[in-house]
Amino acid sequence: MKRIFFIHGDKGGVGKTEVAKRMAAVMLQNGLPVTLVDGDNKNPGLHAAFKDGELDVHCINVMTPAGRDALFDVIAQSPGDVLIDLPARGSDVTARLNQDGASEDGFNLPLLMAEIDAELIIVFVIDQTRSPLVALKDELAALPDATRWIIVRNWREDRDFTLFDTTKVKADLEARGAAVIDMVRLDPRVNDILENADGLNLITAQTSDTLSMLQKMRVKAALRSWFEQMQIAGLLE
């Protein structure tokens, strides 16, 4: 079954694009057909990282009606999985995709999933702060019951996820069978190189002269760790 991934988190800076780039790299490495959609027209990091490679990459402003129409076309026409990196305030986008579908301002995502026989998967990124949890709670209530949820704990700070562990949201996720996985911290110097050089991602960085041998080993470790997390989430064989 075709899978439609929305990389979500609502607030800016929570790590959505980093998750999207790691997912895209693992899928590319394992030969999984996927179309990428960078929904952040202000800072299109996913597009910059993969635009020169073999993956089909689109840069779409999903905050606009025209952009959401374009997103519909990509989802409907893609031969394989689709991975969408939502911008900050992604809940504004999902609200437009969870309507009756008759107006010009969005479409009915559950109806589209049924029409193309696809599975909707929300990959929701959280850090140790409260605001992503508030957004997650709202999205759990708003999005269709058939939605598959994967929660990514971004360990960019070395402290526990106490708020998440003690909130009712975690119990609700467990009741839905949601997977909770972890994104390990990547050396900030390596991250800076990847973010500031077009065409560099966790695959191409391994053979780039821009990185030292140690930095390349850290890239490989991050990719290997994310492969294992995707296996835990049931996204890979």
N, C-alpha and C positions, 0 to 999 in steps of 0.2 A: 504494500500500500504506500502511496505517495505521502510524504510527511511535510507539513508546513510548520517551520519553526519561527516563532517570534521571540527574539532576544529582548527581554523587557527588564525593567527595574525602576522605571518612571523618572527618578531624579538623575541629573547629570553627574558624571564622575563616579558612578557606583561600580563601573567595570563592564558595562554591556558590550562595548566594542571589543574589549579584550577577550571576552567569552566568545563573541562572534568570530574573531580571527582565529582563535584556537580551534573552535569547532570546524571552521572551513579548512584549516590546515590538516586536521586529522582526517576529514572526509576526503580531501584531495589525496593525501598519502595512501589511503586505503581504497582508492578508486571508486568512491561512491558518487554517483551523479548528483550534483547539486547546483542550483542557481542562486547567486548571492544578490541581495538587495540591500543597499546602504540607504537607510531612511533619514540619515542626518545630513542635510545639505550644508550645514554650517561647518561641520567637522567630519567629513566623509572618510574616516580612517579605514573602514573595511574596504571601500573602493580603492583607496590609495595602495593598500597592501596587496591586492590581488588583481588589479586592472591589467597588468602586463602578462598575466599567466594564462593557463588553459581553461580556467573556470569562466562561466558566463556571469558577468558582474554588471549590475544596474545601479545607478545613482538616482534615487527618486525622492522628491520632497513629499513625504506621506502626510504632511500636515495640511496639504491643500486638496480640494476636491479633484483636480486634474491628476494630482499625484496618486490619490487613492484609486482612481480609474486605471491608471497605469499599473499600479500594484495588482489590481484584479487581473489584468491581462497577463502579467508575468506568472502569477499563481496558476491561472487556468491553463496557460500554454506550456509551462515548463514540463519537459519530459520526465524529470526526476524530482527530488526533494527541492524545497525552496527555503532559504534561510534569510530572514529579514532582521536587520539590526535597527531597532526602533530608536528614535531620538529621545531626548528628555521630554517629559510629559507624554510618554507613550500611551498612557491611559486615555488621552484625548483622541488618539488614533483608534484604539480598540473600541472606544465608545461609538465611533462612526462606522465601525465594521460589525457592530452588533445591533443594527437597526432592522427595520422591516425590509430595507433594500429597494424601496420604490423611489425615493428621492434621489437627487443628483449629488448628495453630499456624503455618499458612502455606499456600502453594500452589506448584504447579509452573509456574514462569514460562515455560520453553520450551514446555510443553504448551499453555499459554494462548495463546502467540504463534502456534502452529500452528493452534489452534482458531479464532482470529479473523483469521488471515492478516495478522499484524502483524510489524514489524521491531523488535527490541530494540536500542536505542542507549544506550550508557553514555557520558555526557559527564563526564569525570573531570578535576577541577580540581586543579592542583598549584601550589605556590609554590616558592621556592628552598630549602626545608628538606627533610630526609630523610623525615619520617614519612609524607607523602602518597605518596612513591615506594614505601615498604614496603607500604602498603595497596594501592597499584595493582598491585604484583607479586602479592600474594595474590589479588586479585580476577581478574587475568588467568588465574590457575591455576584458580580456582573456578567462574567463570561459563561458560556454554555457548560452544562454539567459534564458533557462528553469530553471536555478539554483535558488533555494530559498535561500534568504539571511536573516540571523539574526545577528544583531550587538550587541555585549555585551560591555557596558561601564564599565570598571573596576575602581571602586571608591576607589582604595587603597590610593590615595591622596585626601585630602579634598580641591579640587579646581574644577572649572567648566570646561566643555569640550568646551571651546571657539573655538579652532581650528576646531573641528568637526562640531560645530553648524554653523560656517561661511563658510565652504568649499562647493564647488559644489558637492562633493562626497555625502553629505547628501541629496541634492536635487535629485541626480541620484538614490539613494536608495529609497527615497520616491516614485519616479516614478515607481520603480519596486515592490512597495508594501512591502518593507523589514520591519521587526520588529526591533525596538531598545529597548533593555532591559538593566537592571542594575544589576551588581554584587556588593552586599554590602561588605564592609570591614569586615573581620573576625579578631578577637583579634589575633595579631601576636604571642602571646605565645601559643595559641591554634594551630595556623598554624604550628609553629615549632614542636609541639608534633606530629601532624598528618604527617608531612613530614619526621620525623626522626624515626618513628616506623612502621615497616612492618605490613600490615594487618589492619591498622587503617584508617577509612574513616568516613564520616559524619553519617553512620549507626552504625558501630561497636564502634565508640568513645562514643556513648551514654550509653554504658554499661561497658566501660573500667575503670579499677581501676587507670589508668594513669592520668585521668582528674579529677579535682575537680567538685563539684556540679555546681558551677558558670560556669565553662568552658563547662560542658555538656549542660547547658542551652543556652550558646552562640552557641554551635554546632547546637542545635535544632532550634534556631532562624535563623541561616544561611540556614539550610535546608528548613525551612518553607518559607523563603524569596525567595529562588531559585525555589521552587515549584510554587509560585505565578508568578514569572517571566516567567517560562516555560508555564504557562497558558496564560499569556499575549501574548506570541509568537505563541500561537496556537498549542503547542506541546503536550498538555494534554487535556483530556476531561474536 
